[in-house]
Amino acid sequence: MSRLYPVECVRRAEATLLATESEPDQLMREAARHVATTAAAMLATSNPDASPRRALLLVGTGGNGGDALYAGATLLAQGVKVEALALGERTHERATRAFQQAGGTFLTQEPARVGEELPWAYHLVIDGIAGLSGRAGLGDTAALLADDLLHSGVPVLAIDAPSGLPADTGRAPEPRPLRTDSGPRTVAGFITAHVTLTFGGLRGVHAAHAACGQVLCADLSLGSGPSLSEALEAEATTAPFLYRSVPPARLLDPAPGIIHPLRPIPLIAGELEPSGTDDKYSSGVVGILAGGSAYLGAGLLTTSAAVRATPSMVRYAGGEHRRVVSALPEVVGTASLAEAGRVQAWVVGSGRGTGEEAAAELATILRRPEPVLCDADALTLLAQSAELRELLRARTPGSTVLTPHAGEFARLREGMGLSHSTEPPWVQAQEMARELGVVVVLKGRFTSVARDSVSIIIDTGHSWSATPGSGDVLSGLLGAWLARLPERTHEAAVIAVHLHAVAARIAAETPEGPAPTSASRIAEAISRATARELRAYRAARGPWR
């Protein structure tokens, strides 16, 4: 259940199951059963000694509100004290009746008063305000309550998607000021969840916003006909994939084999230890064209990451090669590209400049047959020069990797003449990949790795890599993997993004817990991150590996 499905596909798949219902709300009750299971696990994890445990349902007018109410009825039968707050003109009739017959009550006080009491009154809140059809931004009353909830510390379980975030795109509304009795307040306008439970398959929002928290997915089946995941698979077999690199510190596993957490990235393919016949060239030599007199740090970070990512040789070409070799004596340095020896992949751009000399160097590299990674200044040059973009298009399809952050990506789109798009990032990245014949690594907390036919979105699981120079480290790391897998550039990019995320989380570790880190420490952690993934690979392969 790693694929992302648009809402229209989910609706059609649900209709397939609804047509087989043998009783009213059978599918809704099945979903609610999983919501109750997850809620019970959250209550047991966060408040094991609380008695009685208390939960609040935030109930909208649609199916999500019905899910919440049916789940509330189940929790009541398990001894949880459950109350509901209606945030609309009506609630789902049959679900409301089931909730009240189980002993549940609806609050009559104003939502603002409920928001004030949240930290003391409840151990869990279930968000059933909006569902798949929810728009960006909540109404004023619900937005203020969401803000109270954000600052309350009370765990939140969202059904399908946090209310106020569109399920297809996850594009958050702009923060807005609201007037309250206690004065003006600026609110985000959406729920921030600790856990989001969805069904059958993932939605776009799960690959777009960290407000989803830990994402869980449960399949739905009514005993006859296909399950929801099977119906979705039949609807959209080209949907992108979402994986997570670093799991949450507190991993909730409410029902193993029934409710699934977001899958980790597939394991590294193969051993990395050199064999008895390998030498310093066997794993692929990477050439680095990064940094210069103005930005020596970019060259050092890129090169140091490459050194830590491969047992093979790393070459550095540039006027500052002596300073780079002084800091990293393992590196073979030359003054220019023309003097550099043979490599299996090139990394070009970071800190290299955007003048005529840098443009000529990039043009030379793009005419060479080896895989090329373009980052930072190289992306700026590509955005500015139609001639360089034509050289890019003339290369073997998929042999070039572009690693833009959001700003660089927007400038490159503008340079290419692509119109403004409201499509999700992974869709835009795939459009660029097809247009230029490249692999696009659109960096962020959720990084899209796109080629012409497939997109992989990686939820890094944290944001500790949001620090200066972190992108340079990724370039060196990815360059080393391109040299190792020169004919599998998309796979190399996925592995490198994953290892970078793991290394950044390791770099942030302290005896007291995670704390801000730096690009240098992320580069240093690449070896540990690689070892961690190799350990998982060996464990999966069995005792004789």
KOLDO-760591 format. One record per atom (N, C-alpha, C): residue in one letter; z, y, x. Coordinates in steps of 0.2 Angstrom, whole numbers, plus 5000, padded with zeros to 4 digits. Each point is the difference from the previous one (the first is absolute). Layout:
BEGIN
AZYX
...
***
This chain:
BEGIN
M500049945004
M500050064996
M500050065004
S499550015005
S500050055004
S499450054998
R499649994995
R499550044998
R500250064996
L499650055001
L500150064995
L499550004995
Y500350014994
Y499550004994
Y500150074996
P499450024998
P500050064996
P500349994993
V500250054997
V500349994993
V499549974995
E499450025000
E499549974995
E500049935001
C500049975006
C500049935001
C500649974998
V500650035001
V500649974997
V500050004993
R499850054997
R499950004992
R499649944998
R499449995003
R499649954998
R500349935001
A500449995005
A500349945002
A500649994995
E500450054998
E500549994996
E499749984993
A499450034998
A499749984993
A499949935000
T499849975006
T499849935000
T500749964998
L500550025003
L500749964998
L500250024993
L499950064998
L500350024993
L499649964995
A499449985001
A499649964995
A500349934999
T500449985005
T500349934999
T500750004998
E500350064998
E500750004998
E500149964994
S500649975000
S500149964994
S500650034996
E500350065002
E500450034997
E500050085002
P500250044996
P500050075001
P500450025007
D499750045004
D500350035006
D500249945005
Q499649945000
Q500149955004
Q499950025008
L499550045001
L499850025007
L500650055002
M500150044996
M500550065001
M500749965002
R500249954996
R500649975001
R500049965007
E499449975002
E500049975006
E500150055006
A499750064999
A500150055005
A500750025001
A500350014994
A500750025000
A500549955003
R499849944999
R500449955003
R500050015008
H499550015003
H500050025007
H500350065002
V499950054996
V500450065001
V500849995000
A500249964995
A500749995000
A500249965006
T499649955002
T500249965006
T500150055006
T499550045001
T500050055005
T500650055000
A500150024994
A500650054999
A500749965001
A500049944998
A500749965002
A500049995007
A499549995004
A500049995007
A500250075003
M499850054998
M500250075003
M500750024998
L500249984994
L500750014999
L500549965004
A499849945001
A500449955004
A500050025008
T499450035002
T500050025007
T500350075001
S500050054996
S500250065001
S500850014998
N500149964995
N500750014997
N500349934998
P500149965006
P500349934998
P500750004997
D500450055001
D500650004997
D500150044994
A499550034997
A500150044994
A500149964994
S500550024996
S500149974994
S500350054995
P499650014994
P499349974999
P499550045003
R499449965001
R499550045003
R499650044995
R499850065001
R499750044995
R499350025002
A499650004996
A499350025001
A499750054994
L499650045002
L499750054996
L499249995000
L499849994994
L499250004999
L499850074998
L499550025004
L499650064998
L499449984996
V499950014994
V499549974995
V499550054998
G499449985001
G499450044998
G499849974993
T499450034998
T499749984994
T499649945000
G499849985006
G499549955000
G500249935002
G499649965003
G500249935002
G500549995005
N500050055005
N500550005005
N500750014997
G500150044995
G500650014996
G500249934997
G499549974997
G500149934997
G500349955005
D499750005006
D500249965005
D500750015002
A500250065001
A500750025002
A500549984994
L499850014994
L500549984995
L500149934999
Y499449965000
Y500149935000
Y500449975006
A499950035006
A500449985006
A500750024999
G500150064997
G500750024998
G500449954996
A499649974995
A500349954996
A500249945004
T499649985004
T500249945005
T500650025004
L500050065003
L500650015004
L500650014996
L500050024994
L500650004996
L500249934999
A499649954999
A500249934999
A500349975006
Q499950045006
Q500349975006
Q500650045002
G500350044995
G500650045001
G499950075003
V499450025001
V499950075003
V500150054994
K500350055001
K500150064995
K499450045001
V499550004994
V499450045001
V500050054994
E499850065003
E499850064995
E499350025001
A499750034995
A499350035001
A500050074998
L499550035003
L499950074999
L499350014998
A499850024994
A499350014997
A499850065003
L499450005003
L499750065003
L499350014996
G500050004994
G499450014996
G500250004993
E499450014995
E500250004993
E500149944997
R499849945003
R500149944997
R500149955006
T500249944998
T500149945005
T499649944997
H499949955004
H499749944997
H500449974995
E499749994994
E500549984994
E500349935001
R499649955002
R500349935000
R500550005006
A499850035006
A500450005006
A500750034998
T499950064997
T500650044998
T500549964996
R499749964995
R500449964996
R500449945004
A499649975004
A500349955004
A500650025005
F499950065002
F500550035005
F500650024996
Q499950034994
Q500650024996
Q500449934997
Q499649954998
Q500349944998
Q500449975005
A499850015007
A500449975005
A500650045002
G500150054997
G500650055001
G499850065004
G499450015001
G499850065004
G500150074996
T500150055003
T500150064996
T499550065004
F499850044995
F499650065003
F500550065001
L499950045005
L500450065001
L499850054996
T500550044998
T499850064995
T500150075004
Q500350005006
Q500150065003
Q499450025004
E499950065001
E499450035003
E499949975007
P499449995002
P499849975006
P500350045006
A500150075000
A500350045005
A500749975001
R500449994995
R500749975000
R500049935003
V499549964998
V499949935003
V499950015008
G499650055002
G499850005007
G500650025004
E500550044997
E500650025004
E500549945001
E499949964995
E500549945000
E499849945004
L499350005002
L499749945003
L500449975005
P500350045005
P500349965006
P500649974998
W500350024995
W500749974998
W499949944994
A499550014997
A499949964994
A499649935000
Y499650005005
Y499549945000
Y500049975007
H499849945001
H499949965006
H499249995001
L499650014995
L499349995000
L499650044995
V499550035001
V499550034995
V499449965000
I499749994994
I499449965000
I499550064997
D499550015004
D499550054998
D499449974995
G500150014994
G499449984995
G499750064996
I500050055004
I499750074996
I499349994999
A499649995005
A499350005000
A499749935003
G499449994999
G499749935002
G499450025004
L499549954999
L499450005003
L499650074998
S500150024994
S499650064998
S500450075001
G500549995004
G500450065002
G499650055004
R500150074999
R499750055003
R500450025006
A499750055004
A500450035006
A500550054997
G500649995001
G500550054998
G500349984994
L500750004999
L500449994994
L500150074996
G500149994994
G500250064996
G500650035003
D500250064998
D500550045003
D500749965000
T500249974994
T500649974999
T500149945004
A499449965000
A500049945005
A500050025007
A499750055002
A499950025007
A500750025002
L500450044996
L500750025002
L500449935001
L499949964995
L500449945001
L499849965006
A499449995002
A499749975006
A500350035006
D500150075000
D500350035006
D500849995000
D500350004995
D500749975000
D500149935002
L499549964998
L500149935002
L499849995008
L499650045002
L499850005008
L500650025004
H500450044998
H500650035003
H500749964998
S499949954996
S500649974997
S500249945005
G499549975003
G500249945004
G500049944996
V499850004994
V500049944995
V499449965002
P500049945001
P499449965001
P499550004994
V499350015001
V499650004995
V499449955000
L499949974994
L499549945000
L499550034995
A499450015003
A499450034996
A499649944998
I499750004994
I499649954997
I499350025001
D499649965003
D499350015002
D499950065005
A500250064999
A499950065004
A500650054999
P500250045005
P500550054998
P499750054995
S500350024995
S499750044995
S499950075003
G499450034999
G499850065002
G499550005006
L499949935002
L499549995005
L499449964997
P499450025000
P499549964997
P499949945003
A499949954996
A500049935003
A499449985004
D499450044999
D499449995004
D500050035007
T500350065000
T499950045006
T500750015003
G500550004997
G500750025002
G500050075003
R499550044998
R500050075002
R500650044996
A500450035004
A500650034998
A499950074997
P500350024995
P499950074998
P500350055005
E499850064999
E500350055004
E500750024998
P500550015004
P500750014998
P500050074996
R500450004995
R500050064996
R500750034998
P500050064999
P500750034999
P500149994992
L500649994999
L500349994993
L500650044999
R500150034994
R500650044999
R500549954996
T500750005003
T500549964997
T500650054998
D500549974997
D500650044998
D500350035006
S500049965006
S500350015006
S499650045005
G499450024998
G499550045004
G499449975001
P499550035004
P499349975001
P500149945005
R499649954999
R499949945004
R499349985001
T499849985006
T499449975001
T500049935000
V499649974996
V500049925000
V499349975002
A500149945002
A499449965002
A499549984994
G500449994994
G499649984994
G499849925000
F500349965004
F499949934999
F500749965002
I500049944998
I500649965001
I499949975008
T500550005003
T500049965007
T500449944999
A499749945001
A500349944999
A500249975006
H500549955000
H500249965005
H499649945000
V499849974994
V499649944999
V499650024995
T499349975001
T499550014994
T499849924999
L500049984994
L499849944998
L499350004996
T499549975002
T499450004997
T499849934998
F499449994997
F499849944997
F499349985002
G499949945002
G499349975001
G499750025006
G500150065002
G499650035006
G500350075001
L499850035006
L500350075001
L499550054997
R500350065000
R499650064997
R499950055006
G499650054999
G499950055006
G500650035002
V500450024995
V500650045002
V500449965005
H500049945000
H500449965005
H499850015007
A499450025001
A499750015006
A499950075002
A500450054996
A499950075001
A500650045000
H500649974998
H500650045000
H500649965001
A500450035005
A500649975002
A500550004994
A499950044995
A500550004994
A500049934997
C499649965001
C500049934997
C500649965003
G500250025006
G500549965003
G499849935002
Q500449954999
Q499849935001
Q499649974994
V499449985002
V499549984994
V500149924999
L500149984994
L500049934998
L499549994995
C499749945000
C499549984995
C500149934997
A500050004994
A500149944996
A499449984996
D499849945000
D499549984996
D500249994993
L499650004995
L500149994993
L499649954997
S500349954997
S499649954997
S500349984993
L499649994995
L500249984993
L499949924999
G499949965005
G500049934999
G499349974999
S499650054997
S499349974998
S499550065003
G499449985003
G499650055002
G500250025007
P499650055003
P500250025007
P500650045000
S500350005006
S500550055001
S499750075001
L500550055001
L499750075001
L499750005006
S500349975006
S499750015006
S499349965000
E499949954997
E499449974999
E499550044997
A500250034994
A499550044996
A499850065004
L500550035004
L499850065005
L499549985005
E500149945003
E499649985005
E499349994998
A499949984994
A499349994996
A499750074999
E500550054999
E499750074998
E499750045006
A500449995006
A499850045006
A500149975006
T499549965003
T500149965006
T499950045006
T499850075000
T499950045006
T500650055000
A500549994997
A500650055000
A500350005007
P500250055003
P500350015006
P500749965001
F500249995006
F500649965001
F500650055002
L500649994998
L500550035003
L500549965003
Y500350025006
Y500549965004
Y500550055002
R500649975002
R500550045003
R500249985007
S500150045004
S500149985007
S500849995001
V500450054998
V500749995002
V500449994993
P500349954999
P500449994993
P500650045000
P500250024994
P500650044998
P500649975004
A500450055002
A500749975003
A500349964995
R500050014994
R500349954995
R499549984996
L499849945001
L499449964997
L500349974994
L499750024994
L500249974993
L499649944999
D500349954999
D499649944998
D500349964994
P499850034994
P500449984994
P499949934998
A499449985001
A499849934997
A499549975005
P500149975005
P499549975005
P499549964997
G499450015001
G499549964997
G499750034993
I500450044997
I499850034994
I499950075000
I500450045004
I499950075001
I499950015007
H499450035002
H499850005007
H500150075003
P500250015006
P500050075003
P499350015003
L499950065002
L499450025003
L499949965006
R499449975001
R499949955005
R500050045007
P500249965005
P500050035007
P499249995002
I499950045005
I499350005003
I499949935003
P499449974999
P499949935003
P500250005008
L500249945002
L500250005007
L499550015005
I500250025006
I499550005006
I499649945001
A499450005001
A499649945000
A499949985007
G500449955002
G500049975007
G500550025004
E500149975006
E500550015005
E499750065004
L500450045003
L499850055005
L500249995007
E500449955001
E500149985007
E499449985004
P499950025006
P499449985004
P500049935001
S499549965000
S500049935002
S500049995007
G500049945003
G500049995007
G499350025003
T499550014997
T499450025003
T499850074999
D500450044996
D499950074999
D500150045006
D499750065000
D500150055005
D500150074997
K500050055004
K500150074997
K499550034996
Y499449964999
Y499550024996
Y499949964994
S500449954999
S499849954995
S500250024993
S500450054999
S500250024993
S499750064998
G499550025004
G499650064999
G500350075003
V499650035003
V500250065004
V499850064995
V500550054999
V499950064996
V500050065005
G499550044998
G499950065004
G500350064996
I500450055003
I500350054996
I499750075003
L499750044995
L499850065001
L500450054995
A500650025003
A500550044996
A500350045004
G500250064998
G500450045004
G499650045005
G500350055002
G499750045006
G500650055002
S499750055004
S500550055003
S500450044995
A499750014994
A500450034995
A500549964996
Y499849944999
Y500449954996
Y500049935004
L500450005005
L500149945004
L500449954996
G500450024996
G500549964996
G499649954996
A499450034997
A499649954996
A499749955004
G499850015006
G499749955004
G500549955002
L500650025002
L500649965002
L500249954994
L500150034994
L500249964995
L499549954998
T499450024999
T499449954999
T500049945005
T500050025006
T499949955005
T500749965001
S500650034999
S500649955000
S500049954995
A499750024994
A500049964994
A499549945002
A499550025002
A499549945002
A500349965005
V500350025005
V500349965005
V500549954997
R500450024995
R500549964997
R499749954995
A499450014998
A499749964995
A499649945003
T499850005006
T499549955003
T500349985007
P499849945001
P500249985007
P499450015005
S499450034997
S499450015004
S500050075002
M499550025004
M500050065004
M499950064995
V500250065001
V499950064997
V499750055005
R499550034998
R499650055004
R500150074997
Y500150055004
Y500150064998
Y499550055004
A499650044996
A499550045003
A500150074998
G500050045005
G500250074999
G500250045006
G500050075000
G500250045005
G500849995002
E500449984995
E500749995001
E500249935002
H499549965003
H500149935001
H500549985005
R500150045005
R500549995005
R500750014997
R500150054995
R500750014997
R500149944995
V499549984997
V500149944995
V500249945004
V499649985006
V500249945004
V500750015003
S500250065002
S500650015003
S500649984995
A499950024994
A500549984994
A499949924998
L499449985001
L499849934998
L499649975005
P500349975005
P499749975006
P499649944998
E500149974994
E499549944999
E499350024998
V499950074998
V499450024998
V499550015006
V499449994998
V499450015005
V499750074998
G500150055004
G499850074998
G499350025004
T499650034997
T499450035003
T499950084997
A499750045004
A499950074998
A499650014995
S499549954998
S499550024995
S499849934997
L499750014994
L499749944996
L499549965004
A499650045004
A499549975004
A500249955005
E500750025003
E500249955005
E500449944997
A500250014994
A500449944997
A499649945000
G500349945001
G499749945000
G499949974993
R499949944999
R499849974994
R500649994996
V499950014993
V500649994995
V499749974994
Q500449974996
Q499849974994
Q500150054994
A500450055001
A500150054994
A500250075003
W499850054997
W500250075002
W500450034995
V500550055002
V500450044996
V499850075002
V499850044995
V499850075002
V500350054995
G500250065003
G500150064996
G500750035000
S500549975000
S500750035000
S500150055006
G500150064999
G500150055005
G499450015005
R499449984998
R499550005004
R499650075000
G500150044994
G499750064999
G499450004996
T499750054998
T499550014995
T499450045003
G500050015007
G499550045003
G499349965001
E499650035004
E499349975001
E500149935004
E500550015005
E500149945004
E500249944996
A500550014996
A500349954996
A499549974995
A499550054997
A499549974996
A499549965003
A499850025007
A499649965004
A500349935001
E500650005002
E500449945001
E499949954994
L500250034994
L500049964994
L499349974999
A499550045001
A499349984999
A499849945004
T500250015006
T499949945005
T500449944998
I500650004998
I500349944997
I499749974994
L499850054996
L499749974993
L499349965002
R499750025005
R499449965002
R500149945003
R500649985002
R500249945004
R500149944994
P500049945002
P500049954996
P500749974998
E500550025004
E500749984999
E500350034993
P500549964997
P500350044995
P500450065002
V500050054996
V500350075001
V500550024995
L500550025002
L500550034996
L500050085001
C499950044994
C500050075000
C500650034997
D500350045003
D500750034998
D500050075001
A500450044996
A500250075002
A499350045001
D500050035007
D499450045001
D499449974999
A499949945001
A499349974999
A499950004993
L500550004995
L499850004993
L499850084998
T500350045004
T499850074999
T499350015002
L499849985005
L499350005003
L499549974995
L500249944997
L499649974995
L499950044994
A500650034998
A499950044994
A499650065001
Q499950035006
Q499750065001
Q499249985002
S499949945002
S499349995003
S499649954996
A499550024997
A499649954996
A499649955005
E499950035006
E499749955005
E500449955003
L500750015001
L500449955001
L500149954995
R500050024994
R500149964994
R499449954999
E499450035002
E499449955000
E500049955006
L500350025005
L500249955006
L500449944997
L500550034996
L500549954997
L499749954995
R499550034996
R499749954995
R499549965004
A499750025006
A499649955003
A500349945004
R500750015000
R500349945004
R500049944995
T500249945004
T500149944996
T500550014994
P499849984994
P500550014995
P500749975001
G500550044999
G500749975001
G500250005007
S499650035005
S500250005007
S500450065002
T500150054995
T500450065001
T500650004996
V500550025002
V500650014996
V500250085000
L500150034995
L500250074999
L500849994998
T500450045003
T500750004998
T500350074998
P499750034994
P500250074998
P500750004997
H500450055000
H500550014995
H499750044995
A500450024995
A499750034994
A499650065001
G500250055004
G499750065002
G499349995003
E500049955005
E499449995004
E499549964995
F500349964996
F499649974995
F499650054995
A500450054998
A499750054995
A499550045004
R500150015006
R499550045004
R499349965001
L500149945002
L499549965001
L499549994994
R500449994994
R499649994994
R499650074998
E500350055002
E499750074999
E499450005004
G500149985006
G499450015005
G499449954998
M500249954997
M499549954997
M499750024994
G500250054997
G499850034994
G500249964994
L500549965000
L500349964995
L500450054995
S499949994994
S500350054995
S500849984999
H500450054998
H500749994999
H500149944995
S500449965002
S500149944996
S500849994997
T500149984994
T500649984998
T500249935000
E499549965003
E500149935001
E500649985005
P500349944999
P500649995005
P499749995007
P500550015005
P499850015007
P499649945002
W500249934998
W499649955002
W499350004997
V499950024995
V499350014997
V499650055004
Q500350065002
Q499650045004
Q499949985007
A500549965003
A499949975006
A499449955001
Q500049964994
Q499449955000
Q499350044999
E500050054996
E499450045000
E499850035007
M500450025004
M499950035006
M499849945005
A500349944999
A499849955004
A499349974999
R499850004994
R499349984998
R499550055002
E500250074999
E499550055002
E499950005007
L500549995005
L499950015007
L499949935003
G500149954997
G500049935003
G500549995005
V500650024998
V500649995004
V500649974997
V500549995004
V500749984997
V500450065000
V500350024994
V500450064999
V500749985000
V500550035004
V500749994999
V500350074998
L500150004994
L500350074997
L500749995000
K500350045005
K500749995002
K500550034995
G500649974999
G500550034996
G500549954999
R500550014996
R500549954998
R499749944997
F499550024996
F499549954998
F499450005003
T499849965005
T499450015004
T499549954997
S499450034999
S499449974997
S499549985006
V499949935001
V499549985005
V499449974996
A499550045000
A499449994996
A499449985004
R499649954998
R499349995002
R499650014994
D499349985001
D499650014994
D500149964994
S500349945002
S500149954994
S500749984998
V500550035004
V500749984998
V500550055003
S500550014996
S500550055002
S500749965001
I500450025005
I500749975001
I500450065000
I500550014995
I500550055001
I500649975002
I500350045005
I500649975003
I500650054999
D500549984996
D500650044999
D500449995006
T500150055005
T500449985006
T500749994998
G500350024995
G500649984998
G500550055002
H499850065004
H500550055002
H499550065002
S500350055002
S499650065003
S500350025006
W500349965004
W500350025007
W499450025005
S499449984998
S499450015005
S499750074999
A500350044995
A499850074999
A500350045005
T499750005006
T500350045006
T499450015004
P500050065004
P499550025004
P499849945005
G499449995001
G499749955005
G500049934998
S500349994994
S500049934997
S499249974999
G499650054998
G499349984999
G499749985007
D500250035005
D499749995007
D500249935002
V500649984998
V500349935001
V499649954996
L499850014994
L499649964996
L499349995003
S499750055003
S499450005002
S500049955006
G500450015005
G500149955006
G500149934998
L500449994995
L500249934998
L499449974996
L499650044996
L499449984997
L499549995004
G499950045005
G499549995005
G500149935004
A500649995002
A500149935003
A499849944996
W500150014993
W499849944996
W499350004998
L499750065001
L499250004999
L499749975006
A500350015006
A499849965006
A500149934999
R500549984997
R500249924999
R499549974995
L499950044995
L499649984994
L499450044999
P499550015005
P499550054999
P499549984994
E500049944998
E499549994994
E500449994993
R500750025001
R500450004993
R500450065000
T499650065000
T500350065000
T500550024994
H499849974994
H500450024994
H500749965001
E500049945002
E500649965001
E500450035006
A499750025005
A500350035006
A500450074997
A499750034996
A500350064997
A500649994996
V499949954996
V500649984995
V500649975005
I499949965005
I500549985004
I500350065003
A499650045003
A500350065004
A500450044996
V499850024994
V500450044995
V500749974998
H499949934999
H500749974999
H500450005006
L499849985006
L500450005006
L500350075001
H499650054999
H500350075001
H500550024995
A500049974994
A500550014995
A500649975002
V500049945002
V500549965003
V500450035006
A499550025004
A500350035007
A500450074998
A499750044995
A500350064998
A500749994997
R500149944996
R500649994997
R500549975006
I499849965004
I500449985006
I500250065004
A499650055001
A500150065004
A500650044997
A500050004993
A500550044996
A500749965000
E500049945002
E500749975000
E500550025005
T500650014997
T500650025004
T500549954998
P500650005004
P500549954998
P500350034993
E499950064998
E500350034994
E499550004994
G499449985002
G499550004995
G499450045002
P499550004996
P499350035002
P500150085000
A499750035005
A500050075001
A499450035003
P499850065000
P499450035002
P499849975007
T499449995001
T499849975007
T499450045002
S499749985006
S499450045003
S499549955001
A499450035002
A499449965001
A500149965007
S500350035005
S500149965006
S500449944998
R500550004996
R500449944998
R499649954996
I499650034996
I499549954996
I499649965005
A499750045005
A499649965005
A500449955003
E500650025002
E500449955004
E500249944995
A500050014994
A500249944995
A499449964999
I499450015002
I499549964998
I500149935002
S500249995006
S500249935003
S500449964995
R500650034998
R500549974995
R499649994994
A499650044997
A499749994994
A499549945000
T499750005006
T499549945000
T500449945001
A500550005004
A500449935000
A500349984993
R500250054996
R500349994994
R499549964995
E499450035001
E499449974996
E499849935002
L500049995007
L499849945003
L500649954998
R500650024999
R500549954998
R499949974993
A499850054996
A499849984993
A499449965000
Y499550015004
Y499449965000
Y500249935003
R500449995005
R500249945002
R500449964995
A500450034997
A500449974995
A499649974994
A499550044998
A499549984995
A499649945002
R499950005007
R499549945002
R500349945002
G500750005000
G500449945001
G500349995007
P500349955002
P500449995006
P499649995006
W499449984999
W499649985006
W499650065003
R500150064997
R499650065002
R500450055004
***
